[in-house]
């Protein structure tokens, strides 16, 4: 099964779990954990490989869980936003976080 999927973004332990039949659980958790806080766990290329593997798993009938395509798109958008934030000066970055926090707590 794993020979047809890329899986290069997974740890050795996760690859073994995929080989044991836990493909849906591993790909789902990897997708959901793609970004944590303001730190990315996967690069944009790895996200693309993950999206490709999810599509292939679906086409092979190995995908029991329903993951909306917009979840992958949200990860891409988050990646692009974090890349943009990294390029800001420290002052601009602080302003950005201040604006976002005000938007979050405005009722």
C-alpha positions as CSV (number, residue, x, y, z in Angstrom):
1,X,0.0,0.0,0.0
2,X,2.6,2.6,1.0
3,X,4.6,1.9,-2.2
4,X,1.8,3.6,-4.2
5,X,1.8,6.6,-1.8
6,X,4.6,9.1,-1.3
7,X,4.7,9.3,2.5
8,X,8.1,11.0,2.6
9,X,6.8,13.6,5.0
10,X,5.9,11.0,7.6
11,X,8.1,9.7,10.5
12,X,9.3,6.0,10.3
13,X,6.8,5.2,13.1
14,X,3.9,6.7,11.1
15,X,5.0,4.9,8.0
16,X,4.8,1.6,9.9
17,X,1.3,2.4,11.1
18,X,0.3,3.1,7.5
19,X,1.7,-0.3,6.5
20,X,-0.4,-1.8,9.3
21,X,-3.6,-0.4,7.8
22,X,-4.0,2.8,9.7
23,X,-3.7,5.0,6.6
24,X,-6.8,7.1,7.2
25,X,-5.8,7.8,10.8
26,X,-2.3,8.8,9.9
27,X,-3.1,10.9,6.9
28,X,-5.9,12.6,8.7
29,X,-3.9,13.4,11.8
30,X,-1.0,14.6,9.6
31,X,-3.3,16.9,7.8
32,X,-4.9,18.3,10.9
33,X,-1.4,18.8,12.6
34,X,0.1,20.4,9.5
35,X,0.2,23.7,11.3
36,X,0.4,24.2,15.0
37,X,0.2,27.7,16.5
38,X,2.5,29.8,14.4
39,X,4.9,26.9,13.6
40,X,4.5,24.8,10.5
41,X,5.1,21.1,10.8
42,X,5.2,20.6,7.0
43,X,6.6,22.6,4.2
44,X,4.4,23.7,1.3
45,X,5.9,20.9,-0.9
46,X,5.1,18.3,1.8
47,X,1.6,19.6,2.0
48,X,1.2,19.1,-1.7
49,X,2.5,15.5,-1.4
50,X,0.1,14.9,1.5
51,X,-2.8,16.2,-0.6
52,X,-1.7,14.0,-3.5
53,X,-1.5,11.0,-1.2
54,X,-5.0,11.7,0.2
55,X,-6.4,11.9,-3.3
56,X,-4.6,8.6,-4.2
57,X,-5.9,6.9,-1.0
58,X,-9.4,8.0,-1.9
59,X,-9.1,6.6,-5.5
60,X,-7.7,3.3,-4.1
61,X,-10.7,3.0,-1.8
62,X,-8.5,3.3,1.3
63,X,-10.1,6.4,2.6
64,X,-12.9,5.7,5.1
65,X,-13.0,9.2,6.7
66,X,-14.4,12.2,4.9
67,X,-12.0,15.1,4.7
68,X,-13.2,18.1,2.9
69,X,-10.9,19.4,0.2
70,X,-11.2,22.9,1.8
71,X,-9.2,21.5,4.8
72,X,-6.1,21.1,2.5
73,X,-6.7,24.5,1.0
74,X,-6.9,26.0,4.5
75,X,-3.5,24.5,5.3
76,X,-2.1,26.1,2.1
77,X,-3.5,29.5,3.1
78,X,-2.1,29.2,6.6
79,X,1.3,28.3,5.1
80,X,1.2,31.3,2.8
81,X,0.1,33.6,5.7
82,X,2.9,32.4,7.9
83,X,5.4,32.9,5.2
84,X,4.2,36.4,4.7
85,X,4.5,37.1,8.5
86,X,8.1,35.8,8.5
87,X,9.0,38.4,5.9
88,X,7.6,41.3,8.0
89,X,9.9,43.5,10.1
90,X,9.6,43.0,13.8
91,X,7.6,46.2,14.2
92,X,5.2,45.3,11.3
93,X,4.9,41.8,12.7
94,X,3.9,43.1,16.1
95,X,1.3,45.4,14.4
96,X,-0.1,42.4,12.5
97,X,-0.5,40.3,15.6
98,X,-2.1,43.2,17.5
99,X,-4.6,43.7,14.6
100,X,-5.4,40.0,14.5
101,X,-5.9,39.7,18.2
102,X,-8.2,42.8,18.2
103,X,-10.2,41.2,15.4
104,X,-10.5,37.9,17.3
105,X,-11.7,39.5,20.5
106,X,-14.1,42.1,18.9
107,X,-17.7,41.1,19.4
